[in-house]
Structures are given as structure tokens and as C-alpha cells.
Amino acid sequence: MSTLSTARLRALPGWVATSAITALVATPVLVLAASVLDPSVEVWVRLWETRLPGMIRDTVALLVLVLGGSLVLGTGLAWLVAAHRFPGRRVLGWLLVTPLAVPGYVAGFVWLDTLSAPLGIRAVRSLWVGALALTLTLYPYVYLFARAAFRDVGTAALDASRTLGNGPLRTFLRVALPMARPAIAAGGALVAMEVLTDIGTVRLFNIGTLADGVLRVWFGTGDRQAAAELATALLAAAVLLIASERILRRGAGFTAGGAQRPLVPQQLPPRRAAAALATVLTVLGLAVGVPLIRLVGWVGEVGTGAATVAGGLGHHVTSTVTIAGIAGLLCLVAGTVLALNVRHRGRTGRLLGRVASLGYAMPGPVVAVGAVITLAALDRALPLPSGVVLVGSVAGVVFALVVRYLAVGYQGVDAGLDRVPVETVDSARVLGAGPLRTALTVELPQARYAVLAAAALLAIDTVKELPITLLLRPFGVDTLAVWVWQATSESLWAQAALPSLAMVAVGMTAVGALLVALERGAEVVS
């Protein structure tokens, strides 16, 4: 057998695994996208005559407010921390990531109750306050990407700008910001997708978005066809956002000539240093401090043994950890298989990787509807034991979560593998190590911090995921996110405090792991 034939034979298992994973996770999104080709005119007419125009208006308004606020806040804080020195900068710079651990719907009901007394419930239950709550929990996505980009800008371009007489502000606007634009656009895209998929926060503030519309149609009328049709509108919005982000990043690569030195933070004068410190502490106080103080206070008032809507803390923690743990592990394993197999496969490999990542670009309700259609078809086609179905099972929830978040595992591991020297891999192959042994002994050990970062992000995302678990969970299986949803739907803020604190605790642990990984050189990925 020739050397070429042997190489192809050894690569065959990787191709099979990659193709199977890609087909499995892409099917729900592609099935729903295919429904656009055969729309139900009657359903669309009914939706347009009722709530669809208002849903579109509220979705666009919320998207503009949260995206704008997150871009300004995240980029501004990133430049402040990356380019300037002030007291506590190092510690506070990492603490600015911690709002990722606070779900938007948790921050939402905290601020709803906190501001209701001085402003009145009608004034607080508005688009503006809802946008503020989401901005305070989502800006870290932009902050992480922008900070990494500013760190890599180097000093040559900045020094040249200052030599030409530009002050700090003009240097930032004309040099640093354009060079960081691709990264900022990637962070903004993540924020936009989180806004599109949110149903907990928007319901609290009576904001009638498309995602909330899918939920209302699903539970209110039981008409899955109408829900699927409305989900396609959400799908179209997601595709438009992805296209916009790609356009913003196209041609936005800037390279400074000459030898580049890392960006050195400049010491701020005492007054400006005090202002910088006050700014960071204010953001942290609003995004993390106030929610934690209120949640701890509520738990102290009602105690940990207070009655809940369905079950106690142990039941919900077990369900959450089980579902999130299985889904996160599958995403990490499948993502690692994809990253190891598609990176050396040319255009075909890159195409498979992008197709497998489609779910992360789709809002949760879209993935949920597509998963139900796919699982229902499998229930009819597979010879399952009597009484066993995939729709409405834990397996169905896990499947939808893997579809939604596989890209986090894949792109995180792939970013780490990119930093493994090619010479090291080639040396292992020359010494006779096969692809599997090379991956286990050379590539993955060197990419371990990227794997840790991906695992941390998966834990943050899957633990606080609400739309998928709410729509697909089987009877008797309730997660912490569902508990918070059920309690806040009845304005039982105090009873929602305990599961919220539990989620924040898990999220903080994951954020800690993420910060360790980033400190060791892992990269944020889009």
C-alpha cells in the first residue's frame, strides 16, 4: 500500500467523526432555515395583524440601546485599563469580567425592585431600564475582546501619532480604535446575539421582542407552526447581524510598520487616577455589588428553606449541574475533535467548522424550535423502545445545548492549537506518532489553558441558559434558571434570590477559571 493511501486511511476516522458531528449539530438550524422556503401565509398575516410590528420595533430598539451601551462601556473600560495606570488597576481590570457571572434576568429583577420605590413601577418597567440591566451584564464580552486588541496594538503607532501632535483622545480615536475594530466588532456580535436570545429580562420589563414572541406563541397557543414561523424572523435577524459583523471586520486589519513593543500603560496624574478608580468601582458596584447585596439580603430575610415554585435547592442544583455538565463536556469533546481534524483539511475543513458553529450564531428560541422539529423526526424514524421519546427528554435538552454552544468549545480549543508551534507537531509525526498520539501528547497539553478557558465559558453559558431549558425540559426537571423564571414571573423576588445566588456562585467559579486561563496566555475567540 502506498504512503498516500496509508495517510488517507489514517485520516478517515477523523473525517467520519467530523462529518457526523457537523451533520448532527447543524441539522436543527438548517431544518428551520428550510422552512423559510415554504412559509405559511396565513400564519404571517395573523402575526402581522397582531403583535409582529411591535415585536420588530422593540427588538431593534433594545438591540440598539444595549449594543451601543456595551460598545461604549466595554471599549472605554478596556482602553482605560490597557493604556493607563491607576491604583488597583491590575485586580480591578480582571474584576471587570465578573459581571459575566450575573445573568441578565437576575440583574433585571434586582434593579426592578431596587428602583421601583423611588421611581415607581411603571417608570422602571421600561425599555430603558431593561437595556441598562442587560448592558451591565453583557459589556464584558466587548471588554475582553477590546482589551486583548489594545494590548496587541504596540507602541510604535501610538508614538507616531503623538509625534504628529495628536493628543490622547485623538490618538485613541484615530489609531488605537481603528486597529482594534475587528475585535470590538466580534465582541459586539456576541452582545447582539445575547440580546436577541434573551427572554427573561425582556419579560420582566414588558419588552415584546421576537424571542419573547416565540415563547408566548409556544406556550400561549400551543401552535408550534406559528412559533416556527416566528423563529424564522429571529433567524433572519441573526443572519443580518452576522453579515453586518463580517462587513465591519472586512478590510479592518491594520498593521503598524517597524518593530513593535507591547503597549506600556501610562501613569495617570493623581486626579485622573482617582477618577479612573471611581469609574471602575462605580461600574463594578452597579453590575455586581448591588445585585449581590440585594440577593444576600433577600436570602437572609426568607432563609434557605423557603418554599419554592417546584422543589428545593438540591433538586434544582442537581438538575442544573447534570444538564450543564453533560452538555458542556460534550461540547468540549466534540469541539476538540473538530479542532484537531478540520485545521489541516483546507477549505473543506474550514467549511465544516463554520457549519458546525452555526448554532452559536442562532438565538436560543430558534435552536429550541429547530431541535424539536429534528427530535420529532428522529422519534418517528428511530426504533426507540416503547414509551421512550427524545422530545421532552433530558437528552433533547442536552442535544439543543450542544447545538447552541458547540462553537464555544471548538473555537476555544482551535485558538489554543493555533499557538502550538508547527515544528513541534511535525517533529512528533517524524518520530512516528500518529494523529491521535500527537494530539494527546503534544497539541492538547500545550493548548491546555485554551481548553480551560473554553470549559469556563461553557459553564457560564450553559448554567444560565434559559430559553432552551424552559422550552424543552421534561416534566419534573427544573434548573436554577427555570426556578428564577417561575419565581420572578409571579414577582416573588425574595424566592428568586437563592437560586440566583447559586447561579452567580457557579458563574464566579467559572469566571475565576477563565481569568486564570487568560492570565496564562489563552485567547478570547469569536
C-alpha positions as CSV (number, residue, x, y, z in Angstrom):
1,M,0.0,0.0,0.0
2,S,1.4,3.4,-1.0
3,T,2.3,6.1,1.6
4,L,-0.5,8.3,0.2
5,S,-3.1,5.6,0.6
6,T,-1.9,4.9,4.2
7,A,-2.2,8.6,5.1
8,R,-5.7,8.7,3.7
9,L,-6.7,5.6,5.6
10,R,-5.4,7.0,8.9
11,A,-7.3,10.3,8.3
12,L,-10.6,8.5,7.5
13,P,-11.8,8.2,11.2
14,G,-11.2,11.9,11.7
15,W,-13.2,12.7,8.6
16,V,-16.1,10.5,9.6
17,A,-16.2,11.9,13.2
18,T,-16.0,15.5,11.9
19,S,-18.7,14.9,9.3
20,A,-21.0,13.2,11.8
21,I,-20.7,16.0,14.4
22,T,-21.2,18.7,11.8
23,A,-24.3,17.0,10.4
24,L,-25.8,16.4,13.8
25,V,-25.4,19.9,15.2
26,A,-26.2,21.7,12.0
27,T,-29.5,19.9,11.3
28,P,-31.8,21.8,13.6
29,V,-30.7,25.2,12.3
30,L,-30.8,24.0,8.6
31,V,-34.2,22.4,9.1
32,L,-35.6,25.7,10.4
33,A,-33.9,27.7,7.7
34,A,-35.5,25.4,5.1
35,S,-39.0,26.3,6.4
36,V,-38.4,29.8,5.1
37,L,-38.7,28.3,1.6
38,D,-42.3,27.2,2.3
39,P,-43.8,29.9,4.6
40,S,-47.4,29.8,5.9
41,V,-49.1,32.9,4.5
42,E,-52.0,32.6,7.0
43,V,-49.7,32.5,10.0
44,W,-47.7,35.5,8.8
45,V,-50.8,37.5,8.1
46,R,-52.1,36.7,11.6
47,L,-48.8,37.7,13.2
48,W,-48.5,40.9,11.2
49,E,-52.1,41.9,12.2
50,T,-51.4,41.3,15.9
51,R,-48.0,41.8,17.5
52,L,-45.3,41.3,14.9
53,P,-44.7,45.1,14.1
54,G,-44.4,45.8,17.8
55,M,-42.0,42.9,18.3
56,I,-39.8,44.1,15.5
57,R,-39.8,47.6,16.8
58,D,-38.9,46.6,20.4
59,T,-36.3,44.2,19.3
60,V,-34.5,46.8,17.2
61,A,-34.8,49.4,19.9
62,L,-33.4,47.1,22.6
63,L,-30.6,45.9,20.3
64,V,-29.5,49.5,19.5
65,L,-29.5,50.5,23.2
66,V,-27.7,47.5,24.6
67,L,-25.2,47.2,21.8
68,G,-24.4,50.9,21.8
69,G,-24.1,50.9,25.6
70,S,-21.9,47.8,25.7
71,L,-19.6,49.0,22.9
72,V,-19.1,52.4,24.7
73,L,-18.7,50.9,28.2
74,G,-16.7,47.9,27.2
75,T,-14.3,49.7,24.8
76,G,-13.9,52.6,27.2
77,L,-13.0,50.4,30.2
78,A,-10.7,48.3,28.1
79,W,-8.7,51.3,26.9
80,L,-8.6,52.7,30.4
81,V,-7.2,49.5,31.9
82,A,-4.9,48.7,28.9
83,A,-3.3,52.1,28.4
84,H,-3.3,53.7,31.9
85,R,-2.0,53.1,35.4
86,F,-4.1,53.9,38.5
87,P,-4.5,52.4,41.9
88,G,-5.7,48.8,41.9
89,R,-5.6,48.6,38.1
90,R,-4.4,45.0,37.8
91,V,-7.0,43.5,40.2
92,L,-9.9,45.7,39.0
93,G,-9.0,45.0,35.4
94,W,-9.8,41.4,35.9
95,L,-12.8,42.0,38.2
96,L,-14.4,43.9,35.3
97,V,-15.1,40.5,33.8
98,T,-17.1,39.2,36.7
99,P,-20.5,40.6,35.5
100,L,-20.5,37.7,33.1
101,A,-21.4,35.6,36.1
102,V,-24.6,37.6,36.7
103,P,-27.4,36.5,34.3
104,G,-29.3,39.4,32.7
105,Y,-32.6,38.3,34.1
106,V,-31.2,38.2,37.7
107,A,-29.8,41.8,37.3
108,G,-33.2,42.7,35.8
109,F,-35.4,41.7,38.7
110,V,-32.9,43.2,41.2
111,W,-33.0,46.6,39.6
112,L,-36.7,46.3,39.0
113,D,-37.3,46.0,42.8
114,T,-34.5,48.5,43.7
115,L,-35.7,51.3,41.5
116,S,-39.5,50.7,42.0
117,A,-39.6,52.5,45.3
118,P,-38.1,55.8,44.3
119,L,-39.3,55.9,40.7
120,G,-42.5,53.9,40.6
121,I,-43.1,50.5,39.0
122,R,-44.4,52.0,35.7
123,A,-41.3,54.2,35.2
124,V,-39.0,51.3,35.9
125,R,-40.7,48.6,33.9
126,S,-39.5,50.2,30.6
127,L,-37.2,49.6,27.7
128,W,-34.5,51.9,29.1
129,V,-34.1,50.2,32.4
130,G,-34.2,46.8,30.8
131,A,-31.5,47.9,28.4
132,L,-29.4,49.2,31.3
133,A,-29.7,45.8,33.1
134,L,-28.6,43.9,30.0
135,T,-25.7,46.4,29.3
136,L,-24.3,45.9,32.8
137,T,-24.1,42.2,32.3
138,L,-23.0,42.0,28.7
139,Y,-20.4,44.6,28.3
140,P,-17.6,42.2,29.4
141,Y,-17.8,40.5,26.0
142,V,-16.7,43.7,24.3
143,Y,-14.3,44.5,27.2
144,L,-12.4,41.2,26.8
145,F,-12.0,41.4,23.1
146,A,-11.1,45.1,23.1
147,R,-8.6,44.7,25.9
148,A,-6.8,41.9,24.1
149,A,-6.8,44.0,20.9
150,F,-5.4,47.1,22.7
151,R,-2.7,45.1,24.3
152,D,-1.5,44.0,20.9
153,V,-1.6,47.4,19.3
154,G,2.0,48.1,20.4
155,T,3.6,51.5,21.0
156,A,5.1,52.3,17.6
157,A,1.8,53.5,16.0
158,L,0.8,55.4,19.2
159,D,4.2,57.1,19.5
160,A,4.0,58.1,15.8
161,S,0.6,59.6,16.4
162,R,1.8,61.6,19.4
163,T,4.8,62.8,17.4
164,L,2.4,64.2,14.8
165,G,0.8,66.4,17.6
166,N,-2.3,64.3,18.4
167,G,-3.4,64.3,21.9
168,P,-4.5,61.2,23.9
169,L,-8.1,61.4,22.7
170,R,-7.3,61.8,19.0
171,T,-4.7,59.1,19.3
172,F,-7.2,56.7,20.7
173,L,-9.9,57.6,18.1
174,R,-7.6,57.7,15.1
175,V,-5.1,55.0,15.8
176,A,-6.0,52.6,18.6
177,L,-9.7,52.3,18.0
178,P,-9.5,51.6,14.2
179,M,-6.8,48.9,14.9
180,A,-9.0,47.2,17.4
181,R,-12.2,47.5,15.3
182,P,-12.3,43.8,14.2
183,A,-12.0,42.6,17.8
184,I,-14.6,45.1,19.0
185,A,-17.0,44.0,16.3
186,A,-16.6,40.4,17.3
187,G,-17.4,41.3,20.9
188,G,-20.3,43.4,19.8
189,A,-21.7,40.5,17.8
190,L,-21.7,38.3,20.9
191,V,-23.6,41.0,22.8
192,A,-26.1,41.3,20.0
193,M,-26.8,37.6,19.9
194,E,-27.3,37.6,23.7
195,V,-29.8,40.4,23.3
196,L,-31.7,38.5,20.5
197,T,-31.9,35.4,22.6
198,D,-32.9,36.9,25.9
199,I,-36.4,36.2,27.2
200,G,-36.0,36.5,31.0
201,T,-35.1,40.2,31.2
202,V,-37.4,41.4,28.4
203,R,-40.4,39.7,30.1
204,L,-39.6,41.4,33.4
205,F,-39.7,44.8,31.7
206,N,-42.6,44.2,29.3
207,I,-40.4,44.4,26.2
208,G,-42.1,42.5,23.5
209,T,-39.2,41.2,21.4
210,L,-39.2,38.4,18.8
211,A,-37.7,35.9,21.2
212,D,-40.4,36.6,23.8
213,G,-42.9,36.3,21.0
214,V,-41.7,32.8,20.2
215,L,-42.2,31.9,23.8
216,R,-45.6,33.4,24.1
217,V,-46.8,31.6,20.9
218,W,-45.3,28.3,22.0
219,F,-46.9,28.4,25.5
220,G,-49.9,30.6,24.8
221,T,-51.4,28.9,21.8
222,G,-49.5,25.7,21.5
223,D,-49.2,26.4,17.8
224,R,-45.7,25.1,17.0
225,Q,-46.1,26.0,13.3
226,A,-46.7,29.7,14.3
227,A,-43.7,29.5,16.7
228,A,-41.5,28.1,14.0
229,E,-42.6,30.8,11.5
230,L,-41.8,33.5,14.1
231,A,-38.5,31.8,14.9
232,T,-37.5,32.2,11.2
233,A,-37.9,36.0,11.6
234,L,-35.5,35.7,14.6
235,L,-33.2,33.6,12.4
236,A,-33.3,36.3,9.7
237,A,-32.3,38.9,12.3
238,A,-29.4,36.8,13.4
239,V,-28.2,36.3,9.9
240,L,-28.3,40.0,9.3
241,L,-26.3,40.6,12.4
242,I,-23.6,38.1,11.4
243,A,-23.4,39.7,7.9
244,S,-23.1,43.1,9.4
245,E,-20.3,42.0,11.8
246,R,-18.4,40.4,8.9
247,I,-18.7,43.6,6.8
248,L,-17.4,45.7,9.8
249,R,-14.4,43.3,10.1
250,R,-13.7,43.1,6.4
251,G,-10.7,45.2,5.5
252,A,-10.2,46.3,9.1
253,G,-6.8,44.7,9.6
254,F,-4.3,47.4,10.4
255,T,-0.6,46.8,10.7
256,A,2.0,49.1,12.1
257,G,5.4,49.0,10.5
258,G,8.6,48.6,12.3
259,A,9.5,46.7,15.5
260,Q,6.6,46.5,17.9
261,R,6.8,46.8,21.6
262,P,3.9,45.8,23.9
263,L,1.6,48.6,25.0
264,V,3.0,50.1,28.2
265,P,0.3,51.7,30.5
266,Q,1.0,55.3,31.2
267,Q,0.7,56.6,34.8
268,L,-2.2,58.9,35.3
269,P,-1.9,62.1,37.3
270,P,-3.5,61.9,40.8
271,R,-6.8,63.5,39.9
272,R,-7.3,61.4,36.7
273,A,-6.2,58.3,38.5
274,A,-8.8,58.9,41.2
275,A,-11.4,59.5,38.5
276,A,-10.4,56.3,36.8
277,L,-10.6,54.3,40.0
278,A,-14.0,55.8,40.8
279,T,-15.3,54.9,37.3
280,V,-14.3,51.3,37.6
281,L,-15.6,50.9,41.1
282,T,-18.9,52.5,40.0
283,V,-19.3,50.1,37.2
284,L,-18.5,47.1,39.4
285,G,-20.8,48.4,42.1
286,L,-23.7,48.7,39.7
287,A,-23.1,45.5,37.8
288,V,-22.1,43.1,40.6
289,G,-22.2,44.9,44.0
290,V,-25.9,45.9,44.1
291,P,-27.2,42.6,42.8
292,L,-25.1,40.6,45.3
293,I,-26.1,42.8,48.3
294,R,-29.8,42.6,47.4
295,L,-29.7,38.8,46.8
296,V,-27.9,38.2,50.1
297,G,-30.4,40.4,51.9
298,W,-33.4,38.6,50.4
299,V,-31.9,35.2,51.4
300,G,-31.3,36.5,54.9
301,E,-35.0,37.6,55.1
302,V,-36.7,34.4,53.9
303,G,-34.0,31.8,54.7
304,T,-32.7,29.0,52.6
305,G,-35.7,26.7,53.4
306,A,-38.3,29.0,51.9
307,A,-41.0,27.3,49.7
308,T,-40.3,27.4,46.0
309,V,-42.4,27.0,42.9
310,A,-41.2,23.5,42.2
311,G,-38.8,21.6,44.5
312,G,-35.9,22.8,46.7
313,L,-32.4,23.9,46.1
314,G,-30.8,20.5,46.0
315,H,-33.2,19.3,43.2
316,H,-32.5,22.4,41.1
317,V,-28.8,22.4,41.6
318,T,-28.6,18.7,40.7
319,S,-30.6,19.2,37.5
320,T,-28.6,22.3,36.6
321,V,-25.2,20.7,37.2
322,T,-26.2,17.4,35.4
323,I,-27.6,19.1,32.3
324,A,-24.9,21.8,32.1
325,G,-22.1,19.4,32.9
326,I,-23.1,16.8,30.3
327,A,-23.7,19.5,27.6
328,G,-20.5,21.3,28.4
329,L,-18.4,18.1,28.4
330,L,-19.9,17.0,25.0
331,C,-19.3,20.5,23.6
332,L,-15.7,20.4,24.8
333,V,-15.1,16.8,23.5
334,A,-16.8,17.4,20.2
335,G,-15.2,20.8,19.8
336,T,-11.8,19.3,20.4
337,V,-12.4,16.6,17.8
338,L,-13.4,19.2,15.3
339,A,-10.5,21.5,16.1
340,L,-8.0,18.7,15.7
341,N,-9.5,17.4,12.4
342,V,-10.5,20.5,10.4
343,R,-7.4,22.7,10.9
344,H,-5.3,20.8,8.3
345,R,-8.2,20.0,5.8
346,G,-8.1,23.2,3.8
347,R,-11.2,24.8,2.6
348,T,-13.4,21.8,3.2
349,G,-12.2,21.6,6.8
350,R,-12.9,25.3,7.4
351,L,-16.3,25.0,5.8
352,L,-17.2,22.1,8.1
353,G,-16.0,24.1,11.1
354,R,-18.2,27.0,10.2
355,V,-21.3,24.9,9.6
356,A,-20.8,23.2,12.9
357,S,-20.7,26.6,14.6
358,L,-24.0,27.8,13.1
359,G,-25.9,27.1,16.4
360,Y,-23.9,29.7,18.3
361,A,-25.0,32.4,15.9
362,M,-28.6,31.5,16.4
363,P,-30.8,32.7,19.3
364,G,-31.9,30.1,21.9
365,P,-35.6,30.0,20.9
366,V,-34.5,29.4,17.2
367,V,-32.3,26.5,18.3
368,A,-35.1,25.1,20.6
369,V,-37.7,25.1,17.8
370,G,-35.3,23.6,15.3
371,A,-34.3,20.9,17.9
372,V,-38.0,20.0,18.5
373,I,-38.5,19.5,14.7
374,T,-35.4,17.4,14.4
375,L,-36.1,15.3,17.5
376,A,-39.7,14.7,16.5
377,A,-38.5,13.4,13.1
378,L,-36.0,11.1,14.9
379,D,-38.7,9.9,17.3
380,R,-40.7,8.8,14.2
381,A,-37.7,7.3,12.4
382,L,-35.7,5.5,15.0
383,P,-36.8,2.2,16.5
384,L,-36.9,3.5,20.1
385,P,-38.2,1.4,23.0
386,S,-41.9,1.8,23.8
387,G,-42.6,4.9,25.7
388,V,-39.2,6.5,25.0
389,V,-39.2,9.7,23.1
390,L,-36.5,12.4,22.5
391,V,-38.8,15.4,22.5
392,G,-39.3,16.5,26.1
393,S,-36.4,14.4,27.5
394,V,-33.1,15.4,29.2
395,A,-31.3,14.0,26.1
396,G,-33.3,16.5,24.0
397,V,-32.3,19.4,26.2
398,V,-28.6,18.4,26.1
399,F,-28.8,18.0,22.3
400,A,-30.1,21.5,21.9
401,L,-27.5,22.9,24.3
402,V,-24.7,21.2,22.3
403,V,-26.2,22.6,19.0
404,R,-26.2,26.1,20.6
405,Y,-22.8,26.1,22.3
406,L,-20.5,23.6,20.4
407,A,-18.8,26.6,18.8
408,V,-17.5,27.8,22.2
409,G,-15.6,24.5,22.7
410,Y,-14.5,24.3,19.0
411,Q,-13.2,27.8,18.7
412,G,-11.7,27.9,22.1
413,V,-9.6,24.8,21.5
414,D,-8.8,25.8,17.9
415,A,-7.4,29.2,19.2
416,G,-5.1,27.2,21.6
417,L,-4.0,24.8,18.9
418,D,-3.1,27.8,16.6
419,R,-0.4,28.7,19.1
420,V,1.3,25.3,19.1
421,P,4.5,25.5,17.0
422,V,4.1,23.7,13.7
423,E,7.7,22.4,14.1
424,T,6.7,20.6,17.4
425,V,3.8,18.8,15.7
426,D,6.0,17.9,12.7
427,S,8.7,16.5,14.9
428,A,6.2,14.2,16.6
429,R,4.9,13.0,13.3
430,V,8.5,12.3,12.0
431,L,9.2,10.3,15.2
432,G,6.3,8.0,14.2
433,A,3.4,9.4,16.4
434,G,0.0,9.1,14.7
435,P,-2.6,11.9,14.8
436,L,-4.2,10.6,18.0
437,R,-1.0,10.2,19.9
438,T,0.3,13.6,18.7
439,A,-2.9,15.3,19.8
440,L,-2.8,13.7,23.3
441,T,0.9,14.1,24.0
442,V,1.8,17.3,22.1
443,E,-1.0,19.5,20.9
444,L,-3.6,19.4,23.7
445,P,-1.1,19.6,26.6
446,Q,0.3,22.8,25.0
447,A,-3.3,24.2,24.5
448,R,-4.5,23.3,28.0
449,Y,-5.2,26.9,29.0
450,A,-7.3,27.4,25.9
451,V,-9.2,24.3,26.8
452,L,-9.7,25.6,30.3
453,A,-11.0,28.9,29.0
454,A,-13.4,27.2,26.7
455,A,-14.6,25.0,29.6
456,A,-15.2,28.1,31.8
457,L,-17.1,29.9,29.1
458,L,-19.2,26.8,28.5
459,A,-20.0,26.6,32.2
460,I,-21.1,30.2,32.3
461,D,-23.3,29.9,29.2
462,T,-25.0,26.5,30.0
463,V,-25.7,27.2,33.6
464,K,-27.6,30.4,33.0
465,E,-29.2,29.3,29.7
466,L,-33.0,29.9,29.9
467,P,-34.8,29.7,26.6
468,I,-33.7,26.2,25.7
469,T,-34.2,24.7,29.1
470,L,-37.6,26.4,29.6
471,L,-38.9,25.3,26.2
472,L,-37.5,21.7,26.1
473,R,-37.2,20.5,29.7
474,P,-39.1,17.3,30.6
475,F,-41.7,17.3,33.4
476,G,-40.1,17.3,36.8
477,V,-36.7,18.5,35.7
478,D,-36.2,22.2,36.6
479,T,-32.9,24.1,36.6
480,L,-31.9,27.1,38.6
481,A,-32.7,29.3,35.7
482,V,-36.2,27.9,35.4
483,W,-36.7,28.4,39.2
484,V,-35.7,32.1,38.8
485,W,-38.1,32.4,35.8
486,Q,-41.0,30.9,37.7
487,A,-40.5,33.0,40.8
488,T,-40.0,36.3,39.0
489,S,-43.0,35.6,36.8
490,E,-45.1,35.9,40.0
491,S,-42.9,38.9,41.3
492,L,-41.6,36.6,44.1
493,W,-38.2,38.4,44.2
494,A,-37.1,37.0,47.6
495,Q,-37.8,33.4,46.5
496,A,-35.8,34.0,43.3
497,A,-32.7,35.2,45.4
498,L,-31.5,31.7,46.5
499,P,-31.3,30.1,43.0
500,S,-29.9,33.4,41.6
501,L,-27.1,33.3,44.2
502,A,-26.4,29.7,43.4
503,M,-26.0,30.6,39.7
504,V,-23.8,33.5,40.4
505,A,-21.6,31.3,42.6
506,V,-21.2,28.8,39.8
507,G,-20.6,31.6,37.4
508,M,-18.0,33.3,39.6
509,T,-16.1,30.0,39.9
510,A,-16.1,29.7,36.1
511,V,-15.0,33.3,35.7
512,G,-12.1,32.6,38.1
513,A,-11.0,29.7,35.9
514,L,-11.4,31.9,32.8
515,L,-9.2,34.6,34.3
516,V,-6.5,32.0,35.2
517,A,-6.6,30.8,31.6
518,L,-6.4,34.3,30.2
519,E,-3.5,35.2,32.6
520,R,-1.6,32.1,31.3
521,G,-2.0,33.2,27.7
522,A,-5.3,31.8,26.5
523,E,-7.1,34.0,23.9
524,V,-10.7,35.1,23.6
525,V,-12.2,33.9,20.4
526,S,-15.2,35.0,18.3
